[in-house]
Amino acid sequence: MKLTILAACVGLGVAAAASAQTTTTPATTAPQDRPTVNQRLENQRDRIQAGVKDDQLTKGEATHLKADDAAIHAQEKVYRRANDGKLTKGEKKQLNRELNRNSRQIYRARHNNRKPRS
């Protein structure tokens, strides 16, 4: 009888120890994994260059898109100068909104079937 009680207590202790251990899973979209403003600008510059190379963008379209990217970069510099090199959540949100808008413009310009003049 004592042996049965002892075995039951040991079994409960092992079960309690096993349930106390939890496994942690990494966050699906950690903030450090998201591309920065400058990384996104670089990607968009690459997309514009590819569009020019593939004759999907006219010279005027490429110039306009590059100017939009330059304005976003200039705004980021202003924000960083004002906050000791950091961006606030609101500033990040605003810059990402502008980057998303410009990304859509790049896509549309590359897929509008307009041919550059030869």
Contacts in CASP RR format, 6 or more apart in sequence:
PFRMAT RR
TARGET T0000
AUTHOR 0000-0000-0000
METHOD contacts of the structure
MODEL  1
MKLTILAACVGLGVAAAASAQTTTTPATTAPQDRPTVNQRLENQRDRIQA
GVKDDQLTKGEATHLKADDAAIHAQEKVYRRANDGKLTKGEKKQLNRELN
RNSRQIYRARHNNRKPRS
35 43 0 8 1.000
37 72 0 8 1.000
37 73 0 8 1.000
37 76 0 8 1.000
37 87 0 8 1.000
37 92 0 8 1.000
37 95 0 8 1.000
37 96 0 8 1.000
37 99 0 8 1.000
38 73 0 8 1.000
38 76 0 8 1.000
40 96 0 8 1.000
40 99 0 8 1.000
40 103 0 8 1.000
41 69 0 8 1.000
41 72 0 8 1.000
41 73 0 8 1.000
41 99 0 8 1.000
44 65 0 8 1.000
44 69 0 8 1.000
44 99 0 8 1.000
44 102 0 8 1.000
44 103 0 8 1.000
44 106 0 8 1.000
45 66 0 8 1.000
45 69 0 8 1.000
47 106 0 8 1.000
47 110 0 8 1.000
48 57 0 8 1.000
48 62 0 8 1.000
48 65 0 8 1.000
48 66 0 8 1.000
48 69 0 8 1.000
48 106 0 8 1.000
50 56 0 8 1.000
51 57 0 8 1.000
51 62 0 8 1.000
51 110 0 8 1.000
52 59 0 8 1.000
52 62 0 8 1.000
54 110 0 8 1.000
55 115 0 8 1.000
55 116 0 8 1.000
56 109 0 8 1.000
56 110 0 8 1.000
56 111 0 8 1.000
57 65 0 8 1.000
57 109 0 8 1.000
57 110 0 8 1.000
57 116 0 8 1.000
58 114 0 8 1.000
58 115 0 8 1.000
58 116 0 8 1.000
58 117 0 8 1.000
59 116 0 8 1.000
61 109 0 8 1.000
61 114 0 8 1.000
65 102 0 8 1.000
65 105 0 8 1.000
65 106 0 8 1.000
65 109 0 8 1.000
68 102 0 8 1.000
68 105 0 8 1.000
69 102 0 8 1.000
72 95 0 8 1.000
72 98 0 8 1.000
72 99 0 8 1.000
72 102 0 8 1.000
75 95 0 8 1.000
75 98 0 8 1.000
76 87 0 8 1.000
76 95 0 8 1.000
79 87 0 8 1.000
79 88 0 8 1.000
79 91 0 8 1.000
79 95 0 8 1.000
80 86 0 8 1.000
80 87 0 8 1.000
83 91 0 8 1.000
87 95 0 8 1.000
END
